[in-house]
């Protein structure tokens, strides 16, 4: 139905796009992205994509608004060049925490972002581990919401046999269902940290542990780490309750300041995350050899290949 796969990337994470390109043995297409003195962006393709199957790889992490506008402008550019089909590949979707009106006179910004992606001209989307499942319903175009769960579990399975009475702990009750999936896959018990967020800032207070962590190695799981405050409080609470080694596991390494400093200061054995978001070298250096990054590139590459050929993505996970 469509021509060849055409891969494009913005400036948010070209290294991830290159790894996907190498998996697929498909080169990244040339494009110019120019920022004028007035901060307006201009995109020009090096070659025509008329009738082709275009995939635009762009994560929307910091700088969020620059990366989001690059994505939108690139989508419109290939649409106006008569691309056969356009898929927005967004490993990390910005504003995903703004998914509902949980107080008066506030927006649902996640819906606005999905609307903009559609209006720009995307026919499909691919993303990873949305903060809230209902965001899938904000899109009226088809797409694949992938999860790094299987990749992270495979990494953890190599470590669990050497752990002492391991237990999976979720960083908050909102992650409880996904936490149960980790515990079931790793054949461990589960515990929960109950926390309460006050106000509209990024701060949250960890209050109590539901479950047994004393004299156990802990696998502390969450979907993302932003400023690291919740993780820091959780680790301190776990240690106070007698936990042994703590392994931090999360999908999206947002790591807004001062997250890297906070994580570096924590008494944890390993920090395990993915490359949905690039981690700057300075922050990597702070985390040192305790940082493990599990790449999503092979999975994204395979999903792109299957989408292009009209094959099942669920079959990858026996679904």
C-alpha positions, 0 to 999 in steps of 0.5 A: 500500500505504501512505498519504502520505509523513510526514517527521519529524526529531529534533534531530540535524540538522533542517537536513538534514531541511528540505532533504530536505523541500524536495526532496520538497515534503513538509512536516516533521511536527510533534512535541514532544521534551521532556527532563525534569530526570532526562534522560528523553526524551518524544516526542509527535506533533502529528497521527496517522500511522495507515496512513502511510509514515513516514520518521524522519530522524536522524543519530547523531553527537554527542551520540551517545547522546542522538541514538540514544535520540531515534531509538529513541523516535520510531520506537516512538512512530509504531509505537504510533500505527499507522504503515503503514510506518516507515523509519529514515533514519540518514545516519551510523550510530553504533558502525559501527567496532565491527563484529567481535570483534577481541580477547577480551572485547569487544562487537559494538556495531554489531549491538546498535544495529541490533537496537535499531532493529529492536526499536523498530519500524523496518520499513526503514532508509536509511544512508550509507557504512557503515564495514564492509560486513558491518553490512548483515548485522546488519539483518534488515529491508530497507534501502538502504545508499547511498554518497556516492561518486557525489556526491563524484566529480562534484565532483572531476571538475570539479577533476581537469582542472586538477590536476597529474598527479593521483593518488588515495591511500587513507588506509589499506589498509582503504579500498583497494577504494573508493579504486580506484573513485575512481581508476577514475572519475577516470581516475587512478593510485592509491597507498595509505598503510599504517597500523597502529592500536595499542591501543583509543584513536583513535590510529593511526600512518601508516607508509608509502606504497605507490605514487608521489606525488612531483610529483603533486597528491593526492586523499586519500580516506577514509570518515570523519574522527574526531579527524583524527590519521590524516589529519594523519599522512597529509598529512605523509607525502605532503608528505615524499614530494614531493606537491604540492597535497593534496585531502582527501575523506571522507564523514562529518565526525565531527570530534571534538576536536581534528580541526578544529584539526588539519585547519586546520593542514594544508597542504591545498588543499581539504577536501571532505566531505558533510552526513551530520553537521552541522559546528558553526559554530565548526569551520566557521570554523576550516576557512574557505573551504577547506571544501566540503560536498557535500549528500546531501539531493537524493539522500536525497530521491530515494531516499525518493520512489522507496522510497515509490512502489516504484521501483528505487533502483539505477537511479539509479546505472545498477545 
